[in-house]
Amino acid sequence: MTLTQQKLDELEIIESIYPEKIEVDTHDLINCQDCANDPEKHPILRFIIKFDQLHLAVLLPSTYPEDVSAEIRITWFGLGSSDGSQIYDLMKPILSENKGECVILMIMSELTDFLSDLDNNEQLSINSQDTPAEVHECYSRVWYYAHHIYSREKRTNMLRWSKELCLNGFILPGKPGIICIEGLKKNYKEFNSRVRAMNWQLLKLQHEEPTLSSDELKFKDFKELIFDVHGRANNHQDLGQFRTFLTDLGLEIVFHVLFNV
């Protein structure tokens, strides 16, 4: 895959998750689309990501992501200088430690978490405070966000562990990847320890519903979800179909929590 196509694929998935936050330089976009299959041409790609509290002016250089990092300039509104410094400190390791990887989605995920904390937004950990003490037969439902889930070994292990521990839910493989687990809290904790012991580029416990009754459980088994796939490498699932899947279960709010939209 050409470097230009990698830029376009990264932009495509960002736009599918954050459709109202992205402004793309039209001239750059046309250049990239024209050169997508030409390995000798590496045009730049510029776009702006707009959060309420700040804007990120992003430039993907010619040879990004192969051997250079993205260039990002931040303009913030109503944030103190210490907050701005924390944002730069948050981005630096992502940019420096992930050479050869497309990193903008990782940065956006970290930033949305940071900004939510500044606003005292409890959405990412609903009911995490004042949670009643765990009692026997207490059920939980938890949601993980992964940079990607490709590995057949990981997916097979999770399917096997879910059966062993009597847990239900699903895996959404691809980039990004989502894992949902529901069942007895004591069994989920064991599953959590096994999953985190595997090697991940990025795995976050994005949302937890810690105290559910048996009537609030949504899933009958544990399985992989497969929707329409797209992207050059056929590794991006249709998030619109995924959103509809959650809506049909009465879980649409979780889509917003998972992708900070």
C-alpha positions as a LaTeX table, in Angstrom:
\begin{tabular}{lrrr}
\hline
Residue & $x$ (\AA) & $y$ (\AA) & $z$ (\AA) \\
\hline
Met1 & 0.00 & 0.00 & 0.00 \\
Thr2 & 1.33 & 3.44 & $-0.92$ \\
Leu3 & 2.00 & 6.08 & 1.73 \\
Thr4 & $-0.66$ & 8.26 & 0.14 \\
Gln5 & $-3.26$ & 5.52 & 0.41 \\
Gln6 & $-2.37$ & 5.04 & 4.06 \\
Lys7 & $-3.05$ & 8.74 & 4.65 \\
Leu8 & $-6.40$ & 8.47 & 2.88 \\
Asp9 & $-7.38$ & 5.34 & 4.83 \\
Glu10 & $-6.54$ & 7.05 & 8.10 \\
Leu11 & $-8.58$ & 10.10 & 7.14 \\
Glu12 & $-11.50$ & 7.89 & 6.09 \\
Ile13 & $-11.75$ & 6.14 & 9.44 \\
Ile14 & $-11.37$ & 9.41 & 11.37 \\
Glu15 & $-14.18$ & 10.96 & 9.33 \\
Ser16 & $-16.40$ & 7.93 & 9.94 \\
Ile17 & $-15.98$ & 8.29 & 13.72 \\
Tyr18 & $-15.83$ & 12.09 & 13.96 \\
Pro19 & $-17.84$ & 13.26 & 10.92 \\
Glu20 & $-18.56$ & 16.74 & 12.26 \\
Lys21 & $-15.12$ & 17.55 & 13.63 \\
Ile22 & $-12.95$ & 17.35 & 10.51 \\
Glu23 & $-12.21$ & 20.02 & 7.91 \\
Val24 & $-9.98$ & 18.74 & 5.11 \\
Asp25 & $-7.91$ & 20.89 & 2.76 \\
Thr26 & $-9.73$ & 20.22 & $-0.50$ \\
His27 & $-6.66$ & 20.80 & $-2.70$ \\
Asp28 & $-4.59$ & 18.34 & $-0.65$ \\
Leu29 & $-7.38$ & 15.76 & $-0.71$ \\
Ile30 & $-7.69$ & 15.89 & $-4.51$ \\
Asn31 & $-3.91$ & 15.56 & $-4.90$ \\
Cys32 & $-3.85$ & 12.53 & $-2.62$ \\
Gln33 & $-6.76$ & 10.87 & $-4.39$ \\
Asp34 & $-5.06$ & 11.39 & $-7.76$ \\
Cys35 & $-1.79$ & 9.90 & $-6.48$ \\
Ala36 & $-3.20$ & 7.16 & $-4.26$ \\
Asn37 & $-1.80$ & 4.33 & $-6.40$ \\
Asp38 & 1.45 & 6.01 & $-7.47$ \\
Pro39 & 4.34 & 4.86 & $-5.24$ \\
Glu40 & 6.57 & 7.64 & $-6.57$ \\
Lys41 & 4.39 & 10.55 & $-5.48$ \\
His42 & 3.82 & 11.45 & $-1.84$ \\
Pro43 & 1.66 & 14.57 & $-1.48$ \\
Ile44 & 1.01 & 16.08 & 1.92 \\
Leu45 & $-2.42$ & 16.04 & 3.53 \\
Arg46 & $-3.71$ & 18.78 & 5.81 \\
Phe47 & $-6.87$ & 18.92 & 7.88 \\
Ile48 & $-8.24$ & 20.58 & 11.01 \\
Ile49 & $-9.83$ & 18.72 & 13.91 \\
Lys50 & $-12.24$ & 20.90 & 15.88 \\
Phe51 & $-13.09$ & 20.22 & 19.49 \\
Asp52 & $-15.08$ & 22.75 & 21.51 \\
Gln53 & $-12.06$ & 23.63 & 23.64 \\
Leu54 & $-9.34$ & 23.41 & 21.00 \\
His55 & $-8.50$ & 23.02 & 17.33 \\
Leu56 & $-5.72$ & 20.80 & 15.97 \\
Ala57 & $-4.15$ & 21.78 & 12.66 \\
Val58 & $-2.73$ & 18.49 & 11.35 \\
Leu59 & $-0.19$ & 18.10 & 8.56 \\
Leu60 & 0.70 & 14.61 & 7.35 \\
Pro61 & 4.09 & 15.06 & 5.61 \\
Ser62 & 5.06 & 13.41 & 2.34 \\
Thr63 & 6.65 & 10.32 & 3.87 \\
Tyr64 & 4.24 & 9.94 & 6.80 \\
Pro65 & 3.75 & 7.48 & 8.39 \\
Glu66 & 6.83 & 5.59 & 7.16 \\
Asp67 & 9.64 & 7.64 & 8.65 \\
Val68 & 8.28 & 10.97 & 9.92 \\
Ser69 & 5.64 & 11.94 & 12.46 \\
Ala70 & 2.56 & 14.02 & 11.90 \\
Glu71 & 2.95 & 17.75 & 12.54 \\
Ile72 & 0.29 & 19.17 & 14.85 \\
Arg73 & $-0.35$ & 22.76 & 15.91 \\
Ile74 & $-2.88$ & 23.41 & 18.67 \\
Thr75 & $-5.08$ & 26.44 & 19.25 \\
Trp76 & $-7.11$ & 26.28 & 22.46 \\
Phe77 & $-10.02$ & 28.27 & 23.81 \\
Gly78 & $-10.63$ & 28.79 & 27.51 \\
Leu79 & $-7.89$ & 26.40 & 28.58 \\
Gly80 & $-5.03$ & 27.46 & 30.82 \\
Ser81 & $-1.40$ & 27.23 & 29.79 \\
Ser82 & $-0.92$ & 24.26 & 32.13 \\
Asp83 & $-3.71$ & 22.42 & 30.33 \\
Gly84 & $-2.04$ & 23.20 & 26.99 \\
Ser85 & 1.25 & 21.86 & 28.29 \\
Gln86 & $-0.44$ & 18.66 & 29.43 \\
Ile87 & $-1.95$ & 18.22 & 25.98 \\
Tyr88 & 1.47 & 18.53 & 24.32 \\
Asp89 & 2.93 & 16.13 & 26.90 \\
Leu90 & 0.13 & 13.68 & 26.11 \\
Met91 & 0.85 & 13.78 & 22.37 \\
Lys92 & 4.65 & 13.62 & 22.48 \\
Pro93 & 5.04 & 9.92 & 23.39 \\
Ile94 & 2.37 & 8.88 & 20.88 \\
Leu95 & 4.19 & 10.71 & 18.08 \\
Ser96 & 7.67 & 9.55 & 19.10 \\
Glu97 & 6.94 & 5.91 & 19.99 \\
Asn98 & 4.77 & 4.96 & 17.02 \\
Lys99 & 6.95 & 5.68 & 13.98 \\
Gly100 & 5.58 & 3.83 & 10.99 \\
Glu101 & 2.05 & 3.85 & 12.43 \\
Cys102 & $-0.92$ & 6.11 & 11.68 \\
Val103 & $-1.37$ & 7.90 & 14.99 \\
Ile104 & $-4.02$ & 10.60 & 14.60 \\
Leu105 & $-6.86$ & 8.36 & 15.78 \\
Met106 & $-4.85$ & 7.43 & 18.88 \\
Ile107 & $-4.22$ & 11.11 & 19.62 \\
Met108 & $-7.89$ & 12.00 & 19.18 \\
Ser109 & $-8.95$ & 9.22 & 21.53 \\
Glu110 & $-6.52$ & 10.38 & 24.21 \\
Leu111 & $-7.53$ & 14.03 & 23.76 \\
Thr112 & $-11.23$ & 13.33 & 24.08 \\
Asp113 & $-10.55$ & 11.50 & 27.33 \\
Phe114 & $-8.43$ & 14.38 & 28.60 \\
Leu115 & $-11.04$ & 17.00 & 27.68 \\
Ser116 & $-13.81$ & 14.95 & 29.24 \\
Asp117 & $-11.87$ & 14.88 & 32.49 \\
Leu118 & $-11.47$ & 18.64 & 32.40 \\
Asp119 & $-15.25$ & 19.01 & 32.04 \\
Asn120 & $-15.90$ & 16.54 & 34.86 \\
Asn121 & $-17.71$ & 14.43 & 32.30 \\
Glu122 & $-18.61$ & 11.16 & 33.96 \\
Gln123 & $-19.80$ & 9.58 & 30.72 \\
Leu124 & $-16.74$ & 7.35 & 30.31 \\
Ser125 & $-17.25$ & 5.76 & 33.72 \\
Ile126 & $-21.01$ & 5.81 & 34.34 \\
Asn127 & $-21.86$ & 4.86 & 37.90 \\
Ser128 & $-18.15$ & 4.54 & 38.79 \\
Gln129 & $-18.72$ & 6.66 & 41.89 \\
Asp130 & $-20.96$ & 5.62 & 44.78 \\
Thr131 & $-21.25$ & 2.15 & 43.31 \\
Pro132 & $-22.91$ & $-0.25$ & 45.75 \\
Ala133 & $-20.70$ & $-2.94$ & 47.21 \\
Glu134 & $-20.47$ & $-6.04$ & 45.08 \\
Val135 & $-22.91$ & $-8.72$ & 46.08 \\
His136 & $-23.36$ & $-12.30$ & 45.02 \\
Glu137 & $-24.66$ & $-12.71$ & 41.47 \\
Cys138 & $-23.78$ & $-9.13$ & 40.50 \\
Tyr139 & $-23.58$ & $-8.67$ & 36.73 \\
Ser140 & $-21.44$ & $-6.22$ & 34.76 \\
Arg141 & $-21.12$ & $-5.12$ & 31.15 \\
Val142 & $-17.81$ & $-3.65$ & 30.01 \\
Trp143 & $-16.59$ & $-2.17$ & 26.73 \\
Tyr144 & $-13.00$ & $-2.14$ & 25.47 \\
Tyr145 & $-11.63$ & 0.05 & 22.68 \\
Ala146 & $-8.61$ & $-1.37$ & 20.81 \\
His147 & $-6.43$ & 0.32 & 18.20 \\
His148 & $-7.04$ & $-2.80$ & 16.11 \\
Ile149 & $-8.01$ & $-6.45$ & 16.49 \\
Tyr150 & $-6.54$ & $-8.60$ & 13.72 \\
Ser151 & $-4.82$ & $-11.51$ & 15.46 \\
Arg152 & $-6.59$ & $-14.81$ & 14.96 \\
Glu153 & $-4.92$ & $-16.13$ & 18.12 \\
Lys154 & $-6.31$ & $-13.30$ & 20.27 \\
Arg155 & $-9.78$ & $-13.68$ & 18.81 \\
Thr156 & $-9.77$ & $-17.46$ & 19.31 \\
Asn157 & $-8.57$ & $-17.06$ & 22.90 \\
Met158 & $-11.31$ & $-14.57$ & 23.73 \\
Leu159 & $-13.98$ & $-16.81$ & 22.21 \\
Arg160 & $-12.69$ & $-19.76$ & 24.23 \\
Trp161 & $-12.40$ & $-17.78$ & 27.49 \\
Ser162 & $-15.91$ & $-16.41$ & 27.16 \\
Lys163 & $-17.32$ & $-19.93$ & 26.99 \\
Glu164 & $-15.13$ & $-21.10$ & 29.86 \\
Leu165 & $-16.25$ & $-18.17$ & 32.06 \\
Cys166 & $-19.89$ & $-18.12$ & 30.91 \\
Leu167 & $-19.63$ & $-14.60$ & 29.51 \\
Asn168 & $-21.62$ & $-13.13$ & 26.64 \\
Gly169 & $-21.01$ & $-10.21$ & 24.28 \\
Phe170 & $-19.00$ & $-9.80$ & 21.12 \\
Ile171 & $-15.74$ & $-8.91$ & 19.37 \\
Leu172 & $-15.79$ & $-6.34$ & 16.55 \\
Pro173 & $-12.52$ & $-7.14$ & 14.74 \\
Gly174 & $-10.73$ & $-4.68$ & 12.48 \\
Lys175 & $-9.44$ & $-1.17$ & 13.00 \\
Pro176 & $-10.55$ & 0.07 & 15.45 \\
Gly177 & $-11.61$ & $-3.00$ & 17.42 \\
Ile178 & $-14.29$ & $-3.26$ & 20.09 \\
Ile179 & $-14.82$ & $-5.91$ & 22.77 \\
Cys180 & $-18.01$ & $-6.12$ & 24.85 \\
Ile181 & $-18.30$ & $-8.53$ & 27.76 \\
Glu182 & $-21.26$ & $-9.08$ & 30.06 \\
Gly183 & $-21.85$ & $-11.59$ & 32.81 \\
Leu184 & $-20.99$ & $-12.19$ & 36.44 \\
Lys185 & $-18.58$ & $-9.59$ & 37.72 \\
Lys186 & $-16.25$ & $-12.17$ & 39.25 \\
Asn187 & $-15.96$ & $-13.92$ & 35.88 \\
Tyr188 & $-15.41$ & $-10.67$ & 33.99 \\
Lys189 & $-12.50$ & $-9.82$ & 36.28 \\
Glu190 & $-10.77$ & $-13.07$ & 35.32 \\
Phe191 & $-11.42$ & $-12.39$ & 31.62 \\
Asn192 & $-10.05$ & $-8.87$ & 32.04 \\
Ser193 & $-6.80$ & $-10.11$ & 33.57 \\
Arg194 & $-6.26$ & $-12.56$ & 30.69 \\
Val195 & $-7.04$ & $-10.03$ & 27.96 \\
Arg196 & $-4.72$ & $-7.41$ & 29.43 \\
Ala197 & $-1.91$ & $-9.97$ & 29.62 \\
Met198 & $-1.87$ & $-10.13$ & 25.80 \\
Asn199 & 0.20 & $-7.67$ & 23.77 \\
Trp200 & $-1.80$ & $-4.68$ & 22.49 \\
Gln201 & $-0.80$ & $-1.50$ & 20.72 \\
Leu202 & $-3.70$ & 0.24 & 22.47 \\
Leu203 & $-6.41$ & $-1.32$ & 24.66 \\
Lys204 & $-8.63$ & 0.84 & 26.85 \\
Leu205 & $-11.48$ & $-0.01$ & 29.19 \\
Gln206 & $-13.67$ & 2.66 & 27.61 \\
His207 & $-16.95$ & 2.13 & 29.47 \\
Glu208 & $-18.27$ & 0.04 & 32.34 \\
Glu209 & $-21.77$ & $-0.73$ & 33.57 \\
Pro210 & $-20.76$ & $-2.28$ & 36.90 \\
Thr211 & $-24.08$ & $-3.25$ & 38.52 \\
Leu212 & $-26.70$ & $-4.86$ & 36.30 \\
Ser213 & $-29.61$ & $-7.11$ & 37.10 \\
Ser214 & $-30.17$ & $-10.25$ & 35.07 \\
Asp215 & $-33.08$ & $-8.47$ & 33.33 \\
Glu216 & $-30.68$ & $-5.83$ & 31.98 \\
Leu217 & $-28.43$ & $-8.30$ & 30.15 \\
Lys218 & $-28.53$ & $-7.89$ & 26.36 \\
Phe219 & $-26.59$ & $-10.81$ & 24.87 \\
Lys220 & $-27.31$ & $-14.52$ & 24.64 \\
Asp221 & $-23.83$ & $-15.68$ & 23.58 \\
Phe222 & $-20.37$ & $-14.42$ & 22.64 \\
Lys223 & $-19.49$ & $-14.03$ & 18.97 \\
Glu224 & $-17.63$ & $-12.03$ & 16.35 \\
Leu225 & $-19.50$ & $-9.27$ & 14.55 \\
Ile226 & $-18.88$ & $-8.86$ & 10.84 \\
Phe227 & $-20.37$ & $-5.94$ & 8.89 \\
Asp228 & $-19.47$ & $-4.51$ & 5.49 \\
Val229 & $-15.73$ & $-3.87$ & 5.32 \\
His230 & $-13.94$ & $-1.14$ & 3.42 \\
Gly231 & $-10.56$ & 0.54 & 3.17 \\
Arg232 & $-7.56$ & $-0.43$ & 1.06 \\
Ala233 & $-6.74$ & $-3.36$ & 3.32 \\
Asn234 & $-10.38$ & $-4.30$ & 3.96 \\
Asn235 & $-9.81$ & $-3.73$ & 7.67 \\
His236 & $-12.38$ & $-1.02$ & 8.51 \\
Gln237 & $-15.84$ & $-2.28$ & 9.39 \\
Asp238 & $-18.93$ & $-0.20$ & 8.65 \\
Leu239 & $-19.44$ & 1.74 & 11.86 \\
Gly240 & $-22.84$ & 2.92 & 10.70 \\
Gln241 & $-24.03$ & $-0.70$ & 10.70 \\
Phe242 & $-22.39$ & $-1.21$ & 14.09 \\
Arg243 & $-24.28$ & 1.81 & 15.43 \\
Thr244 & $-27.56$ & 0.37 & 14.14 \\
Phe245 & $-26.72$ & $-2.95$ & 15.83 \\
Leu246 & $-26.27$ & $-1.17$ & 19.18 \\
Thr247 & $-29.40$ & 0.95 & 18.66 \\
Asp248 & $-31.50$ & $-2.16$ & 18.10 \\
Leu249 & $-30.30$ & $-3.42$ & 21.50 \\
Gly250 & $-31.09$ & $-0.12$ & 23.21 \\
Leu251 & $-27.36$ & 0.62 & 23.58 \\
Glu252 & $-26.91$ & 3.53 & 21.13 \\
Ile253 & $-25.52$ & 5.77 & 23.90 \\
Val254 & $-22.54$ & 3.41 & 24.16 \\
Phe255 & $-21.56$ & 4.20 & 20.55 \\
His256 & $-21.12$ & 7.84 & 21.58 \\
Val257 & $-19.10$ & 6.79 & 24.63 \\
Leu258 & $-16.85$ & 4.45 & 22.66 \\
Phe259 & $-15.98$ & 6.98 & 19.97 \\
Asn260 & $-16.38$ & 10.21 & 21.98 \\
Val261 & $-18.95$ & 11.66 & 19.59 \\
\hline
\end{tabular}
